[in-house]
Amino acid sequence: MPAKYIPNYTYEDYKKWEGDWELIDGIAIAMAPSPISDHQIILAQITKEIANSLDECEECFVLVEEDWKIDEENVVRPDISVVCGEIGDFIQKAPEIIVEIVSPTTAYKDENIKFEIYEKEKVKFYILVYPKDFKAKIFRLTGKEYDKYGDFFDQKAILDLECKIEIDFKNVFRKLKKLRKKI
């Protein structure tokens, strides 16, 4: 279908919508249905790891599923964001860290579309977490592009920001591994 037939929306339209949406290049994208338990377990564990690291850091905050208004035609909702400085009703500047928990329905968007957006907007660390594989891929912005920082399974990742952030992936995946052994 030619692009002239695809409606183009703005942030003003987005604010009026019901349900869960993202806006990418003016195109409305429905978010996946409510995440499954694996997603929620990982979300809680990573949030806890980051929040514990930020206990002594008064400048930075961990936010869960908070809208980031990039511009009038782009609004995304990362699973987890770390924002430093002032915060408002939504994220208004590039987060220091973004975490996306990847599922089969979000993989293409997380690994490609959001990867490019976050890289372009200069998010310092982008973390893709794969619950089925008990794996996290971390990318660090160096210059204008992301470089692979590493794959993490059961070791600690130390992210060198204004506030040092440690994420122990052994802790992140521990409960989910126990749950899977019972099944």
Stockholm file with secondary structure:
# STOCKHOLM 1.0

chainA/1-183         MPAKYIPNYTYEDYKKWEGDWELIDGIAIAMAPSPISDHQIILAQITKEIANSLDECEECFVLVEEDWKIDEENVVRPDISVVCGEIGDFIQKAPEIIVEIVSPTTAYKDENIKFEIYEKEKVKFYILVYPKDFKAKIFRLTGKEYDKYGDFFDQKAILDLECKIEIDFKNVFRKLKKLRKKI
#=GR chainA/1-183 SS CCGGGSCCCCHHHHTTCCSCEEEETTEEEECCSSCCHHHHHHHHHHHHHHHHHTTTCSSEEEEESCCEEEETTEEECCSEEEEESCCCSSBCSCCSEEEEECCTTTHHIIIIIHHHHHHHTTCSEEEEEEGGGTEEEEEEEETTEEEEEEEESSSEEEECSSSCEEEEHHHHHHHHHHHHHHC
#=GC SS_cons         CCGGGSCCCCHHHHTTCCSCEEEETTEEEECCSSCCHHHHHHHHHHHHHHHHHTTTCSSEEEEESCCEEEETTEEECCSEEEEESCCCSSBCSCCSEEEEECCTTTHHIIIIIHHHHHHHTTCSEEEEEEGGGTEEEEEEEETTEEEEEEEESSSEEEECSSSCEEEEHHHHHHHHHHHHHHC
//
